[in-house]
Amino acid sequence: MSETPSKAPSSAPVGVDTATASIARVYDAALNGKDNFEVDRQVLHEVARAAPEVKTMAWSNRAFLNRACQYLADEAGVRQFLDCGSGLPTAENTHQIVQRVDPEAEVVYIDNDPVVIAHGKALLEENDHTHFASADIFDPGEVLGHETVRRHLDFDEPIALLQIGTLHHYLGDDGPELMRTYIDALAPGSYVVLAHFFDPETPEHSDLARRMEELFLHSPMGSGLFRTRDQIRALLPGLDILPPGPDSPADIELCDLWWPNGPRQRPLNQAESCIAGVVGRKNQR
């Protein structure tokens, strides 16, 4: 992974506040993208004081998304994907992964960041099965009732709902209720994929998680909760959790250890030990 600093884009879409950090742009900066500003890179710089490897959390998050989408499209046979908080386009986006398995798989991206919206419009021209809707992912009613979502997704058939690196930016205590609204709208056989900042509740890593959380919360971005295993599990009410590996019990797992591509050649760093992933399946209405 290159450590070359990102450069700010030469111009910003109309209405973009370049003095306030954006979740999507901070993530873009962590992935060495170019669609971010100094205020976004400053968030990473501040958090790196506690965790120098903080950028690797974004890569762990992205790699987990890739493996989970590949599994759902290939092994599980899912052909509809609702990607909440899609962020800025980068390598290996959801539609590219699943449409290699089935070019007619439907993907609807949801976001309300002005920079993401500007880029999302370009996705509309990529193919007839990739769509973008501007909505607040923390308002399930707005998302589920959006005309684009309803036109392109059939809620009587299985859907994969993706919340990848999003819910740790939701600061309310009613996250389980928010997610229940989404889950209740899904047909049996649907899946929910979640990646979340993680407090492993071990002396070494819990202290790091709380230090990073404090820096995120008091940064210009203003969000970034590190939830415990039980708190993350509560965000998947009524779902059956998939095992994260061939010999593993069904549970939440670190993103890098969820069905990895092969045996690990190096130990996880501290930051990689503070982001977890989970896939849940809805079996009953």
Disulfide bonds with the S-S distance in Angstrom:
none
